[in-house]
């Protein structure tokens, strides 16, 4: 015991010290003969005496008593210790064995860690505030730019209409085609600005969480999109979906984008199959929409949810590349994630998670 790193105390059933090791003498500054006969009350200054009085009962019940306390040296100075005490039976006799470890270094380390954590927390708060301010500025900038772009776009569109009327019947086929291309580009630019405005407003929309029946919501979305698939053969496979908690208007945008994409990218199929379902995983729902459309190259899946990212030519499929960015932003604000799986010409599956 004299070679042990911790201070060793052997007590009788009344707590009186019967023996100690060399480390106990060194840590408290007493000789072995001085410590023998003492009680913890004489050198333990960090523990309530009432708690010490309760220790025999705790030890009798087989409990190992662990406590952080302070010991007082012979010179009056104090230092923190971690003490572990347990009952020792030798025949009919009962003893208590205590091991006391100097906790000065541990306490210093804990204090430093606490200080670092407080500093880190302060920095996180500051960085979060800076990020929020930057996001607000970016959203305001996007809104302002999008709004200001409308005026010249209206002028282009207006003057092109005047030009078409003014030159009616006098332009050759090639010139008429050029004017048609300009008007088409103006229309696409207008749609792009609308989507950009929608994207900038999405960050300022305050979440209003309610219980939502997804079956009703999806039926409503499909009915709204009905004009997009008139005269098309679409087989809908929709599971009995759960209720979720979220912002109904924002989740309406999510499903509108995902279902609209499924309708659009199955257009080349003679018979489109669109499946909507879910699975429960831990404390969240994984919802998905699967189609048998043209799919996409899985190597570019990480780009799908970026602003203005498109994996198909405009001549093939219309769109501005903002819809899925809105989907990701909305789901992120709900505490979920978005991802997709696909292969070229083998359909696509889009997933997102919502807490249940």
N, C-alpha and C positions, 0 to 999 in steps of 0.2 A: 504493500500500500504506500510505502514511502517513495516509491518511484512513480506513483500515479500523477497525472497532470491536474486532477481535480482534488480539492480539499475534501478529506474524509472525516466524518464524525460518527461515532458510535454512541447512541443515547440509551439510557434505560427507559422503562415504560413511563417514567415521569418527565422525560426530556433531559435529564442531567447527562452531561457529556462524560462518557466512560473512557473514551480513547480518541485520538486524532492521529493523522499522519503528518509527515514533514511539511507537505504543501499547505495544510491548514495553519500550521505554526507560521510559515513564511507569509501567507496572505494576511493574517490578522496581527502579526507582530508579537505574538505571545510565545512563551515556552510551552512545551507539552504539559508540564506539571501545572502551569497556570490555567490552561484551558480545561483540564480535567476537573470536573466538579462544577463548571459553569452551566448555565442553561441558555437556550437561544435568546431569551429576553435580554441578556447582557451584551450581546454583540449584533443581534438582528434588529435593525432600526426601520426596516421598510415594510414589516408585516404587522397587521393589527393583532394585538395580543389575544383578542377573542378568537381569531382564526387559528392561532397557534394552539389555543385550548381545545379547538374542535378537531385537531389533527389526529389524536389517538383513535377517535371513533372512525375517521376516514381510513386510517391505516388498518384498523381491525377488520374493516369491510373489504380489504384486499386492494384498496386504491393506492396507486403511486401518486403521491402529492407533488405537483410541480408548481413552483411559484417563482416569479421575478421579485427580488427584494434587494435590500442593501445590507451590507455588513460594515461594522465599525471597527477600525483597527485600534490597537492599544494607544496609538498617538492621537486618536480622535477623528482621523480622516475616514471618509466613507467611500465605498465603491460598490457598483452594481454586481449582483450575482444571480445566477440561475440555480435554484436548489431543487434536487429531486430526493424525496424521502420515501422509504418503503419499510414495511414491517419485516423483522427477522425473528424467526422462532428457533430456539435451541432447547429442545426438550419442553419443559413446562415454562421456561422463561421467555419473555418477549423483549425484544430490543428494536430500536429504530436506527436505520442506516441512512445517513444523508451524504450526498455528494454535491458540493458547491463549486460551480465553475465561474470564474471571473468573467463578467459580461461587459467589461469596459470597452473592448474592441468591437463587440457586437452592437452595443448601444451607440457607439460612435458611427459605425457603418449604417445602422438604422436611421440615425439622425441625418447622415449625409444623403441616404436614399430618399428620405422624406423631403429633404431640401431640394434634391434633384427632381423629385416628382412634382413638388409645388412649382418649381421653375418651369418644368415641362408643361404642366397644366396651364400656367400663365402664358407660355408661348403658344400653346394650342388655341387658347382663347383669343390671343392677339391675331394669330394667323387665320383663325376662323372668321374673325371680324373683318380682316383684310380681304379674305376670299369672298365673303358675302358682299362687301362693298364693291369689289371688282366685278362680281357677277351682276350686281345691280347696274353698274356702269355699262357693262357689256350689253345687257338686255335693253337698257335705255338707248344705247348707241344703235343696236340692231333695229329697234323700233323707230328711232329717228331717221335712220338711213332708209329703211323700208318705206316709211311715210313720205319722205322727201322724194323718193324715186317715182312715186305715183304721178306727180305733176308732169315731168317730161314725157313719161310713158303715155299719159293721156293725150299730150300734144302730138306725139308720133302717131298714135292711133287715129286721132281726129283729123290730122292733115292727110293721112293715108286714105281715109274715107272720102275726103274732099277730092283728093287726086283721082281716086277711082271713079267718082261721079263726073269729074271734069273731063276725064279721058275716056269715058265710056264709049266703046265701039271703035276707038282710034288706036288702041294698043295692039301690038302683035302678041302672039301666044307666049313668047318668051318673056316679054315685059310683064304680062299679066301674071305669069308664074312667079316672077321676082316679087311683085307686089303681094301676091298670096303668101310667099315665104316670109316677107316682112311682117305681115299681119299675124301670121302664125307664131313668129318669134315674139311679137308684142304680147300675144295671148299667153304664151308660155312664161314670159317675164312677169306678167300680171299674176299668174298662178304662183310663181316662185315668190313674189313679194307677199302674197297672201299667206303662203306657208311660213315664210320667215317671220311675219308679224305674229302668226299663231304660235310659232316656236318661242318667240321672245315673251309673249304674254303667258306662256305656260309656266315660266318660272315665277311669275308674280301671282299666279292663281293660288289662293289659300285653300288648303285641303279641308273638305267638309266631310268627315267620315261618317257613313251610315251603313246599315246592313243592306246588302244588295243581292237580289235574286238574279243570278247570272242568266238563267234560262229566259226570263222576261227581257233582260237587257239585250241579249244576243238576238232574240226574235225581233225586237224593235230595230236593231241595226240592220238585219237582213231585209226587213220590210222597207227601210229607208233606201237600201241599195238595190232594190228590185229593178229599177229602170236600167241598171248596168248589166243585167243578165237576162233581159227579155229574149225569148226565142232560143235560149241556150239550154242544153241538157245538163243539169247539175244535180248530182246526188248528194244530199246533205246527210251526214251522219253526226248527230249531235247527242252527246251523253246527257244524262240527268245531272246537271251541274250543281255544285254546292252554293250556299250563300256565303258571301265574303264581306269583309268590312273595308270600305274605301270610299273615295270620292266618285259618285256615280257619273257626273259629267265627264271627268277625266278618264274613267274606265270605259265610258262610251266611245271616247276618242281612240283609245287603245284598240278596242274590238273593231271599230269602224276601219281603222288602218289595216289591221291584220286580215279581216274578212275581205275588204276591198282588194288587197294584194292577192289573196287566194283566187278571187274571181278573175282578176286581171291576168295573172300568170298561168291560169288554166285555159285561157281563151283558145290556144291552138288545139286543145283536146276536143275530140268529137263528143266524149262524155266526161265531164269534170266530176271529180269526187273530192269533196271537202269535208274533213272530219274535225270535230271539236270535242275535246275531252279533258280529263284531268286525272291526277293521282295525288294521294296524300303522302307527304313525306315529313317526318318529324312534326314540327309545329307550323307547317306551311302547306299550301296547295301548289302543285305544279300544273299549270294550265297550258294547253297546247292547241294549235290549229295546224292540220296536216292537209296537203293537197297533192294531186298527181300532175302538177304543172311542169313548167320547163326547168325548174330548179335553178341552182347556181353552183359555181365552183367553190367547194368547201375551203379552198386555200384562202379565199377572200372573205370568209365568214366574219372575221373581226372588223371588217369595214362596213358591214351592213347597217349598223346603228349610228354611223357618223353622219353629220350634217352634209347634205349634197352628195352623199355617196350613192352611186348607181352601178349595178353590175350588168345592166342591159342597155342597149342603145335606145335613144329617144324614138327612133324610127320604128323600133320593135314594140316597145311598151312606153306609154306616156308616164309622166311623174317628175317630181322635182328632187327626190332624194331626201325629203325632210320627214316624211311620215314615220319611218322606223326610229328616227332620232327622237321624235316626240314620244313614241311608245316607250323607248328606254328611259327617257327623262321622267315620264309619269310613273313608271314602275319603280324606278329608283327612289322617287319621292315617297312611294308607298312602302319602302324598305325591302323591295324585291330585286330580282335579277332578270335579265333577258338574254337569250341565246338562240341559236338556230342550227339546224342540221339539214344537209342537202347533198345532192349530187346532180351534175348536169343532166337534164332531161329525165330526171327520176323524182321530180317533186321536191317539196320542202316542208319542213316542220319547224314552226316557231314556238318557243317556250317562254313562259315568264312565271315567276313565283310571287305568291301573295301570302302573308301571314294569316293563319286561321284563328 
